[in-house]
């Protein structure tokens, strides 16, 4: 589903803590991004009704970055709640194993996406997640997930993941900008989308920042 909206290769991570600010920024950048990723902080502050509100405001797909990490029946309930609230995709931690991923995939059906997190972007991920991330990528493929999330600030990891999952699955990459990922580096390594948060929403002019990043990404 996310691939159907791939024009700029840019996703905004909207991790602000104010509802009105979120709506304002989303509206300003909507012409330059392909999707909006809403994490747990904004979801807790605004309630999950923010998914539908931003979807109606922008016409863009919404990724519920809730990082599901629970037993299968609870994982499926979380996915259902997110989809019912207007989300088009959910993120699931791959370390929970195949049964919880499969539960989310079953809830998603053919019209929603399930993105499996292989490893996260901060340095401590190398302590536990890096060693199993390739196994997680294979699990994501075998369980029918739509895609994976791989760290864009470590493009060599993206390159490895693309070889594992093939060309059909979507790869989204966090860690861009403030966490060290260089513009276009994840795309060159095989990602479909690069995700930027603070580089846009903390910029003096978020619309201008989003436009500049989208123009840069269009070269790759």
C-alpha positions, 0 to 999 in steps of 0.5 A: 500500500505505501509503495502506491504513494511513493512519489517523493520517497519522503516520510515525516515522523511527526513526533510533536506533542501538541495537536494543533502544531501537528495539524499545522505541520502536516498540512504545510508539508503534505505536498512534499511527503508520501506519508505521515508516521505518528509515534506513541508520544503524539498518540498518547497526547492526542488520542488515536483519533489523530490518525483520521484527523491528519488523514482527512487534513492531508489525504496522505497515508498514516503509519501508526508507529506503535511498535507492537511487541506483545503476544499474538492476540493482544498484538492483533487487537492493537493493530485492529484499534489502529486500523479502525482509528484510520491508520493505514500501516502499523509497525511491529517489533520483529523480536516477538516472533512469527506468531505475533507478526502473523496476527497483525498481518491477518488483521491488516488483510490486503488493504493495510500494511504491516512493517516489521522493525528489524533493528532501531537506530540508536547505538545501543541497538547493536547490543541485542538487535543487530545480531538477530536483525537478518533473522527478523527480516526473513521472518517478515518475508515469510509471514507475509508482512508488507515491509520492514524498517531498517536503520537509514543511519547505517545504510550497510544494514539496509543493503543487507536487508534488501538482499534478504527481503527481495524487491517486492517488500517495502523498506522504510528507513529511520535515523535520517538527519539528526541521527546521522543518516545522510540524504539519499544514503538509505535510498541508494542502499535499497530503501523505498522511503527515508524518514525525517522527523526533527529535520523537518518539524524542528526547522524554522520553516517545516514546509521549506525543509520538507521541500528541500529534502524531497528535492534532494531525494528526487535525485536518487 
